[in-house]
């Protein structure tokens, strides 16, 4: 194989790799957008049915970090905007603890 043939092959492969990189970036963006739209639609449907998300854990900041790491900033923000945190509720500490016990710290649902 001559040097000009090698150059053509390398250039062709480089262009193909760049096309694949652009395709992967576009698909990743589409997936991110679809995931965000799906989360917004799901949360909207829950609110329409008068359902609320209540975080009964003690460290809501770590939940936000975990959501961000697992699903990305946009999904974490959407969930956080629809999430009620028990520690922020205007009730006595004993009531909060009773709710945590009743939900078995998030393991039971009604």
BELZIPE-V516719 format. One record per backbone hydrogen bond with DSSP energy under -1.0 kcal/mol. NH is the residue of the N-H (numbers start at 0). CO is the residue of the C=O. Records with the same first field share a line. If there is no record, write none. Layout:
NH = CO + CO
This chain:
5 = 1
6 = 2
7 = 3
8 = 4
9 = 5
10 = 6
11 = 7
12 = 8
13 = 9
14 = 10
15 = 11
16 = 12
17 = 13
18 = 14
19 = 15
20 = 16
21 = 17
22 = 18
23 = 19
24 = 20
25 = 21
26 = 22
27 = 23
28 = 24
29 = 25
30 = 26
31 = 27
32 = 28
33 = 29
34 = 30
35 = 31
36 = 32
37 = 33
38 = 34
39 = 35
40 = 36
41 = 37
42 = 38
43 = 39
44 = 40
45 = 41
46 = 42
47 = 43
48 = 44
49 = 46
50 = 45
54 = 83
62 = 58
63 = 59
64 = 60
65 = 61
66 = 62
67 = 63
68 = 64
69 = 65
70 = 66
71 = 67
75 = 71
76 = 72
77 = 73
78 = 74
79 = 75
80 = 76
83 = 52
85 = 54
87 = 84
88 = 85
90 = 88
95 = 91
96 = 92
97 = 93
98 = 94
99 = 95
100 = 96
101 = 97
102 = 98
103 = 100
104 = 99
106 = 103
107 = 102
